[in-house]
């Protein structure tokens, strides 16, 4: 999967996130979504980590926190963030 596609996917998630989310919560939501999506696509963890930090310029601490979650935990994190939008 190329970087252009991954950046486009990230941008699409950010644009589709609820407008009531703060910028930091939108970044968290997008990080969790991208990690989950790229894992399903078979991208290795190091490539995902490097993409999110080097190409997408997301906070390294936040990326590391979400990289340590499994699929169920990522889904729960996304749901919790979206529940804050209500």
N, C-alpha and C positions, 0 to 999 in steps of 0.2 A: 504494500500500500504506500503510495507516495505522499510526501509532505504536503503537497498542494491539496490533495483530497482530505487529509487529516485536518489541515487548517480550515478548510471549507466546512467540514463536519462540525468542528468546534464553533466556528462562527454561526452556523445554523442553530446549534443548541443555545448559544447565547441570545440570539435574536428571538428564538421561540420561548425563552424563559418568561415567566410571568413578570410583568412590568413592576409589580409591587416589591419584588425582591431587591435587596440592596446590591450594589456592585460586587461586594465580597461574597454574598450568598449566591449570586449568579455565577461567579467564578467557581465556587464550590460545586454547585449543581453541574456545571459544564465539565468540570474535572472528573466527577464521578461518572457522568454519562460517557465521556470519551474513553476513560479507562475501561469501562464495561464493554463498550462497543469494540474497541481495538483488541481486547482480550478475546472476544467472540470471533474476531476476524483472524485470530492466530498470531497476532503481533506479540513478540516477547516483551517482558516487563522492562528490560533495560531500554529498549527502543521507545516504549511508551513514555517512560520517565524522562528520557533525554528530549523527546519531542515536546512534552509539556513544559519543560523548563527552558530548553535552548531555543525552540522555535515559537512556542506559544507564550513564552515569558511569564508563566504562572509562578506563584510563590512556591519555592522548593519545599518548605515545611508542609504546606497544604498538599502538595503533590505526594510527598512521602507518606503522609497520613492516609490518604485515600488509596495509594498503591498497596498498602498493607491489608486492605479489606478484601474479603472474598466476595463472590457475586451476590450472595444474599445480603451481606452487610452494605454493599454498594447500593443495592435496591432500597434498602431501609434508609440509608442516608439521603438518597434522592427523595424518597417519600417524606421524610422529616423536613427537608428543605422546602418542598412544595406545600406541606401543611402550614408552614410559616407564612405562606403567601395568602392564606385565607383571611 
